[in-house]
Amino acid sequence: MASFKKSFESLKSTSQSAAKGVTDTAVQAAQDAVQQVADSSKETANTAAQEASKQTQAVLGKAADKATDTIKEFGHKLESK
């Protein structure tokens, strides 16, 4: 009977260890997945911010060029009067 109990306790311990290993692995996989999503979101936000900055700079450059042209035209009109 003692031998049966010892075998049962060993099986119980082995089962608990295996279950803990599976649980730990699943938790780690979930944490890794969450981290990957977070990293991806950061990259996406960074890329969007860089693109918005480029577009803003382009618009400001065009506006500055237009303002320069307008000032030049005004200067030419003043010179001809």
N, CA, C and O of each residue as an XYZ file, in Angstrom:
324
protein
N       0.827     -1.195      0.000
C       0.000      0.000      0.000
C       0.872      1.258      0.000
O       0.580      2.238     -0.686
N       1.952      1.202      0.792
C       2.856      2.351      0.845
C       3.480      2.597     -0.518
O       3.683      3.745     -0.914
N       3.780      1.534     -1.229
C       4.365      1.646     -2.555
C       3.380      2.291     -3.523
O       3.757      3.118     -4.352
N       2.114      1.900     -3.405
C       1.072      2.496     -4.263
C       0.920      3.987     -3.963
O       0.819      4.804     -4.878
N       0.906      4.331     -2.682
C       0.774      5.738     -2.281
C       1.965      6.544     -2.786
O       1.807      7.666     -3.266
N       3.161      5.963     -2.672
C       4.376      6.646     -3.126
C       4.319      6.864     -4.647
O       4.675      7.939     -5.131
N       3.879      5.863     -5.389
C       3.741      5.989     -6.837
C       2.704      7.049     -7.199
O       2.898      7.846     -8.116
N       1.602      7.036     -6.455
C       0.546      8.016     -6.688
C       1.053      9.432     -6.428
O       0.790     10.340     -7.215
N       1.776      9.621     -5.330
C       2.327     10.937     -4.997
C       3.334     11.381     -6.061
O       3.383     12.556     -6.423
N       4.121     10.453     -6.550
C       5.094     10.768     -7.599
C       4.381     11.188     -8.881
O       4.766     12.160     -9.531
N       3.330     10.437     -9.233
C       2.549     10.780    -10.423
C       1.889     12.143    -10.263
O       1.863     12.947    -11.195
N       1.359     12.390     -9.072
C       0.718     13.682     -8.773
C       1.733     14.825     -8.924
O       1.441     15.849     -9.541
N       2.907     14.636     -8.360
C       3.957     15.654     -8.434
C       4.389     15.901     -9.877
O       4.568     17.043    -10.299
N       4.551     14.819    -10.617
C       4.949     14.936    -12.024
C       3.875     15.666    -12.831
O       4.185     16.511    -13.670
N       2.618     15.333    -12.569
C       1.505     15.982    -13.273
C       1.450     17.472    -12.952
O       1.236     18.304    -13.834
N       1.647     17.791    -11.678
C       1.626     19.207    -11.285
C       2.780     19.965    -11.929
O       2.609     21.096    -12.383
N       3.946     19.346    -11.970
C       5.105     19.986    -12.605
C       4.857     20.206    -14.091
O       5.183     21.262    -14.633
N       4.281     19.208    -14.740
C       3.993     19.339    -16.172
C       2.958     20.438    -16.414
O       3.095     21.237    -17.340
N       1.925     20.469    -15.577
C       0.888     21.495    -15.729
C       1.475     22.882    -15.505
O       1.140     23.825    -16.221
N       2.349     23.007    -14.512
C       2.981     24.304    -14.253
C       3.836     24.716    -15.445
O       3.838     25.881    -15.842
N       4.570     23.748    -16.019
C       5.400     24.054    -17.190
C       4.567     24.530    -18.358
O       4.946     25.479    -19.045
N       3.428     23.881    -18.596
C       2.539     24.284    -19.687
C       1.978     25.676    -19.413
O       1.924     26.521    -20.307
N       1.562     25.906    -18.173
C       1.006     27.218    -17.804
C       2.058     28.314    -17.961
O       1.786     29.373    -18.527
N       3.257     28.047    -17.454
C       4.336     29.042    -17.573
C       4.634     29.358    -19.030
O       4.844     30.517    -19.387
N       4.653     28.327    -19.874
C       4.916     28.515    -21.299
C       3.802     29.332    -21.949
O       4.067     30.218    -22.762
N       2.570     29.035    -21.592
C       1.437     29.779    -22.157
C       1.460     31.238    -21.722
O       1.197     32.134    -22.524
N       1.773     31.476    -20.460
C       1.865     32.854    -19.955
C       2.971     33.607    -20.680
O       2.777     34.752    -21.087
N       4.128     32.977    -20.846
C       5.246     33.626    -21.537
C       4.881     33.937    -22.984
O       5.210     35.008    -23.494
N       4.198     33.000    -23.645
C       3.788     33.225    -25.036
C       2.818     34.392    -25.124
O       2.903     35.209    -26.040
N       1.901     34.470    -24.177
C       0.950     35.580    -24.168
C       1.668     36.907    -23.924
O       1.367     37.910    -24.571
N       2.614     36.907    -22.993
C       3.370     38.137    -22.725
C       4.179     38.558    -23.956
O       4.252     39.743    -24.279
N       4.775     37.598    -24.629
C       5.534     37.899    -25.847
C       4.625     38.483    -26.923
O       5.001     39.431    -27.613
N       3.437     37.922    -27.063
C       2.491     38.420    -28.069
C       2.069     39.845    -27.752
O       1.998     40.688    -28.647
N       1.792     40.115    -26.496
C       1.406     41.471    -26.091
C       2.547     42.446    -26.357
O       2.311     43.559    -26.828
N       3.776     42.044    -26.060
C       4.932     42.912    -26.289
C       5.113     43.197    -27.779
O       5.438     44.320    -28.166
N       4.900     42.176    -28.612
C       5.025     42.372    -30.056
C       3.982     43.364    -30.570
O       4.283     44.208    -31.414
N       2.759     43.260    -30.057
C       1.709     44.201    -30.463
C       2.065     45.612    -30.012
O       1.881     46.574    -30.758
N       2.576     45.733    -28.785
C       2.972     47.049    -28.274
C       4.092     47.640    -29.115
O       4.055     48.818    -29.469
N       5.090     46.818    -29.436
C       6.206     47.299    -30.261
C       5.715     47.714    -31.647
O       6.136     48.738    -32.185
N       4.834     46.919    -32.207
C       4.295     47.219    -33.529
C       3.508     48.525    -33.507
O       3.600     49.332    -34.431
N       2.735     48.723    -32.444
C       1.958     49.958    -32.321
C       2.866     51.175    -32.222
O       2.588     52.222    -32.806
N       3.957     51.022    -31.471
C       4.916     52.127    -31.349
C       5.525     52.451    -32.710
O       5.655     53.619    -33.076
N       5.895     51.415    -33.456
C       6.486     51.622    -34.776
C       5.487     52.296    -35.711
O       5.843     53.206    -36.461
N       4.238     51.845    -35.662
C       3.210     52.428    -36.521
C       2.989     53.893    -36.172
O       2.896     54.741    -37.060
N       2.904     54.190    -34.882
C       2.713     55.580    -34.450
C       3.904     56.436    -34.852
O       3.729     57.576    -35.284
N       5.100     55.907    -34.717
C       6.304     56.645    -35.085
C       6.332     56.911    -36.585
O       6.657     58.017    -37.017
N       5.992     55.903    -37.372
C       5.962     56.059    -38.830
C       4.921     57.105    -39.230
O       5.181     57.943    -40.093
N       3.756     57.058    -38.611
C       2.701     58.027    -38.917
C       3.143     59.444    -38.547
O       2.887     60.392    -39.289
N       3.798     59.582    -37.413
C       4.279     60.900    -36.993
C       5.337     61.433    -37.958
O       5.341     62.620    -38.285
N       6.227     60.561    -38.410
C       7.253     60.990    -39.365
C       6.621     61.418    -40.685
O       7.030     62.416    -41.279
N       5.629     60.667    -41.141
C       4.953     61.006    -42.392
C       4.206     62.329    -42.259
O       4.242     63.162    -43.165
N       3.536     62.519    -41.134
C       2.823     63.780    -40.902
C       3.798     64.950    -40.876
O       3.503     66.025    -41.398
N       4.952     64.737    -40.272
C       5.973     65.781    -40.228
C       6.471     66.124    -41.630
O       6.637     67.297    -41.964
N       6.706     65.106    -42.446
C       7.155     65.339    -43.822
C       6.105     66.127    -44.606
O       6.434     67.070    -45.324
N       4.851     65.734    -44.463
C       3.780     66.422    -45.185
C       3.633     67.863    -44.707
O       3.397     68.770    -45.506
N       3.772     68.066    -43.406
C       3.681     69.426    -42.862
C       4.819     70.290    -43.397
O       4.609     71.441    -43.778
N       6.015     69.728    -43.423
C       7.162     70.470    -43.950
C       6.960     70.808    -45.424
O       7.306     71.903    -45.867
N       6.403     69.873    -46.177
C       6.161     70.125    -47.600
C       5.136     71.242    -47.778
O       5.322     72.124    -48.617
N       4.069     71.211    -47.006
C       3.031     72.256    -47.094
C       3.608     73.607    -46.687
O       3.351     74.622    -47.334
N       4.388     73.612    -45.609
C       4.996     74.882    -45.174
C       5.970     75.407    -46.226
O       6.048     76.613    -46.460
N       6.706     74.502    -46.856
C       7.631     74.923    -47.920
C       6.888     75.540    -49.083
O       7.307     76.567    -49.618
N       5.773     74.916    -49.485
C       4.973     75.469    -50.582
C       4.377     76.817    -50.202
O       4.337     77.739    -51.017
N       3.914     76.926    -48.959
C       3.350     78.201    -48.500
C       4.425     79.292    -48.484
O       4.153     80.435    -48.850
N       5.634     78.942    -48.065
C       6.730     79.917    -48.046
C       7.092     80.341    -49.464
O       7.337     81.520    -49.720
N       7.125     79.381    -50.384
C       7.412     79.714    -51.782
C       6.346     80.651    -52.342
O       6.662     81.615    -53.039
N       5.095     80.364    -52.037
C       3.980     81.196    -52.523
C       4.090     82.607    -51.939
O       3.896     83.598    -52.643
N       4.403     82.682    -50.638
C       4.550     83.989    -50.003
C       5.709     84.764    -50.632
O       5.605     85.971    -50.851
N       6.807     84.073    -50.920
C       7.959     84.725    -51.554
C       7.586     85.256    -52.934
O       7.938     86.380    -53.291
N       6.874     84.444    -53.706
C       6.442     84.874    -55.036
C       5.518     86.092    -54.948
O       5.636     87.031    -55.735
N       4.607     86.063    -53.990
C       3.670     87.183    -53.828
C       4.412     88.456    -53.458
O       4.098     89.530    -53.971
N       5.387     88.347    -52.577
C       6.170     89.525    -52.167
C       6.975     90.057    -53.350
O       7.071     91.270    -53.542
N       7.554     89.151    -54.144
C       8.302     89.583    -55.331
C       7.395     90.309    -56.316
O       7.763     91.353    -56.855
N       6.201     89.751    -56.553
C       5.261     90.397    -57.468
C       4.883     91.783    -56.957
O       4.800     92.738    -57.729
N       4.654     91.882    -55.647
C       4.301     93.174    -55.071
C       5.457     94.164    -55.239
O       5.245     95.340    -55.535
N       6.684     93.665    -55.044
C       7.869     94.512    -55.219
C       7.983     95.010    -56.656
O       8.301     96.177    -56.884
N       7.722     94.129    -57.631
C       7.790     94.518    -59.033
C       6.725     95.567    -59.360
O       6.979     96.500    -60.121
N       5.545     95.408    -58.787
C       4.480     96.376    -59.028
C       4.853     97.748    -58.466
O       4.556     98.778    -59.072
N       5.500     97.750    -57.311
C       5.912     99.021    -56.708
C       6.995     99.675    -57.550
O       7.001    100.898    -57.697
N       7.913     98.887    -58.109
C       8.991     99.432    -58.908
C       8.473    100.055    -60.199
O       9.018    101.047    -60.683
N       7.420     99.467    -60.750
C       6.923     99.972    -62.021
C       6.050    101.206    -61.855
O       5.698    101.848    -62.844
N       5.696    101.547    -60.629
C       4.859    102.751    -60.426
C       5.669    103.982    -60.249
O       5.113    105.066    -60.070
